Structure formats: structure tokens, C-alpha cells
Amino acid sequence: MNLKNDPTTIDLAELLMPLNDNASDHVTWVDFDGEVHVSKTSVIKENAKFWYETLAAGNGYVGPQAANDQEYLEKELGCLARDWSKDAEGFLDF
């Protein structure tokens, strides 16, 4: 999912759906090209433009539960779009 391409909540749901919420903590981060990533916390790459606080395992922030929560998807997508549009960098709060 790339923020340059006007993504939708469906795009975000597709990104979150295959992830295992119980496997580990995750972090949502965006690279300098606008690509959104959700990775295990130890996998943030050097090319991270900005990232958010850790999504603790077992709380439904990734995986099917998150992908089916329209309110959560709208909130997260709104934060991503806002922070991308203001050219944010580094660690950010949702």
C-alpha cells in the first residue's frame, strides 16, 4: 500500500489481514517512497521515514480482527495520510 496512490481502508485491510497478531509485537512504518509496512518491531528498516508506537501482540491491531474493524482502519489510514501529507519524520503518536 502506497500513500502516494490515495489508498483506501480496503488496501489497509489487505495489508493487515495476513499478519498474525499473536506471533509478536508489530510496528507500522512508512518509507521515503510512501510505502506502508507493518513489521515485527525488530524489522524497521533504515529507510523508515516515520513510524508509530509498537502494536502489542494479542490486542487485535493486526490480522483478521484488525482488517475487519472499519473504525480502526479509518483511524489508522487517517493518521497515515495526515502524517504523510505534513512530511512527518521519526517516531509519531497515532
N, C-alpha and C positions, 0 to 999 in steps of 0.2 A: 504494500500500500504506500503510495507516494503522495505527500501533501501538496505537491505541485499539480496533481491531477484531480483536484476537487473530490476527495474520497467521500464515501457515504458510510453510514453505520453498517451497511451490509459488508463493505470492504473491511471494516474493522472487525466485524464478527467473524469473517473468514480468516483473519489473522489470528484471532484468539481461540477459535474453535478447536484446532488440533492440539493445543497445549495441554499439559497435564498439571492441573492446579495443585495436586498433592505431591508432585515429584520434587519441587524445590521452590524457593522464592524466585520471583521474576522481576524484571525491570523493563519499563517501556522507554525507549530512546529513539532519537531521530538523528540520522546522519546529515552531513552537509548538503547532500543532494535531495533531501526531503523524504527519504525512505524511512518508514516507521518500522522499528524492530521491537520484538518482545523476546527477551533472552533471559536465561538463568543469570542471576546477579553477577556472577564471575565472568561473564562473557561480553561486557560492554567494551566496544572497540575504541581504538584511538581516534577514529573519525566520528565520534559522537558529538553532535552539535549541542544537543541538550537531552536531559533525561529527568525522570521523575523518581520519587521515593520508591523504595522496594515494595513490591506486592507480595505480602507474606503468603506462604503456601497454605492451602486449605481454607482460604477465605472467599473463593469464588471469583477472584479477579481475572483469571484466565480460564480457558477451557469452555466446555459447553454451557456451563451455568452463566458465565460472563457473556458469551456470544448470544444468549437468549434473553438478556436483560436490557431492554431497549433504553431505559432511563440511564443505566450505567454507560452504554455505548454512546448515547448522545452527550453525556457529560465528558467522557474521555475524548471523544472526537472534537468537541468544542474547545477543550484545553489544548489539544494538539494544534488545531487550526489557529487559535489565538496566539500561541507561543511561536508558531512558525511565522505568522504574519508580522509579529513585532520583532522578528530576528533575534529571538532569545538565545542565550548560550549558557551552558553549565547546568547545574542542578536546579530544578524548579519544583515548586509545590503545585499540586493539582488545583 
